[in-house]
Amino acid sequence: MADERPVEVREFAAHSVGGGLALLSGLVGLAVGAGLIAVGAGMAATAKAVLIAVGVLLVLASVMAMSGLNTVAPGQARVVQLFGRYRGTIRTDGLRWVNPLTSREKISTRVRNHETNVLKVNDAYGNPIELAAVVVWRVADTARAVFEVEDFTEFVETQTEAAVRHIAIEYPYDSHDEGGLSLRGNAEEITETLAAELATRVQAAGVEIIESRFTHLAYAPEIASAMLQRQQAGAVVAARKQIVEGAVGMVELALTRLAEEDIVDLDPERKASMVSNLMVVLCGDRAATPVINTGTLYQ
């Protein structure tokens, strides 16, 4: 026999009416009931008992009917239940009236922020890093938020931390591969991935993820100095590479112009010496010191 799964609850609009007429009717009922009680108090015994009984019943009925009034502010909703069954959600703001026998739970549908604590995890290369994120969210389905999870706020906070940890171990802090994604270099793309994963995780709670962003990202203190040296070394290597490429282009241009203008005829040995001197001047990190040669290249 197949297992019976519980039917998932989805939000729908509760039956409600404008509360102005209900409030007026309740107040009229209270006034009439009080009047009957007052009139009955001064009459004979039989009429007195009847009028007072009718007045008391009318007052009780009016009070009970007025208990069905609800004030719904913008950005709020009321989840309506009748004897444990979900009877819909009131999202229309203002004074509304529903069945007074129902219970109404107030749910905020305003946009909220949740910022995680600074989490310490290992990235894809196994390096310990610290990161934190902020998530912007709101309740989209009040029925799921109330009935599908125990506490939807705590659920979002827990799932946010789990998603941030999962994203952190999927990507390196700095990518060693050309074109590879990294937490530091591709924050926009990775936060989009984080938002998509988080939306899937909190779907059961009827929550909509609006935006997510990293608010803190750094190497853990125990390796921060070593990684800083590595970044500096990488920057130096990249700068040297660019300098060498530029120097080679300048030397090539110089040799080409000398040949085209027929300024001097350079044999292979003289050309090699000129290339060596130009490379030293162009690639050196200090100003070149000129040396005057009073002889020839071969003496």
Secondary structure, DSSP 8 states (H G I E B T S, - for coil): ------------B---EEHHHHHHHHHHHHHHHHHHHHHHHTS-HHHHHHHHHHHHHHHHHHHHHHTTEEEE-TTEEEEEEETTEEEEEE---EEEE--TTSEEEEEE-S-EEEE---EEEE-TTS-EEEEEEEEEEEES-HHHHHHTSS-HHHHHHHHHHHHHHHHHHHS-SS--STT---TTT-HHHHHHHHHHHHHHHTGGGTEEEEEEEEEEEEE-HHHHHHHHHHHHHHHHHHHHHHHHHHHHHHHHHHHHHHHHHT-----HHHHHHHHHHHHHHHH-SS--------S-TT-
